[in-house]
Amino acid sequence: AKGEKKALGKSAEIGGMDAATLEADIKGYKAGTLNKHGMGMLMKGQVASMSDADIKTVAEYIHGLK
């Protein structure tokens, strides 16, 4: 609920991460150029329909979780 757990036991804990880093990572997943922890294809499908404004909003929300 607060981004304190690793997704599928693989990813980093995301709650409280820097918003700019989160935004860049989400854009990388969307572009298919990022594959952190082997999650690239899964994340690409999750963020494919997000606009830049959506990405920014989600990154700021996640940043504020902790």
N, C-alpha and C positions, 0 to 999 in steps of 0.2 A: 504494500500500500504506500510505502514511503520510499520505494526504490532501493531498499536495503538488502535485497536478495539478488543473487546472480540468476539471470534468465537461463533456464534449462541447465543450471549448474555450471554455465560456461562464462557468461559475460561479466563485465565489471559491475559493481554496485553503482547505480546511476544517480540515486537521490543526492541532491546537493552539488552535482558536478557543475563546472563552469558552463554557463549558458552558451557562450561562443563555441566552446569545444563540442557541446552537444549538437548545436546547429550544424557545425561543419561535418560532424559524424553522420547525422541524419541525411544531409545532402550527399555525402559520399555513398551511403547505402542506396539512396534513390538513384544515383548515377551508375551504380554497380561497380564503383571503383574502390569500395571499402569492404573488407572481409574480416573484421576483428573477431577473434575467437571462433572463426568458422561460421559466423552468423550472417554473412553477406546476403545470401540468396533468401533466407527467411526474412531478414529485415527489408530487403528490396521490395518484396511483396507487401509488407506491412505499410511502407511509406510511399509507395508508387503514386498514389493519388493525392498526396499532400502538396499544397501550394507552398511557396516560400513563406507566406504569412502564417500558414498553419505550422510550418516547421519552427519558425521563430517563437510562436505561442507555446508550442509543446516544449521546446528547449527551456524557455523561461519558467514554465510550470514545473518541470522536472528539477530545475535548479533550486526552486523554492521548497522542495519536499522535506529537507532535513532541517 
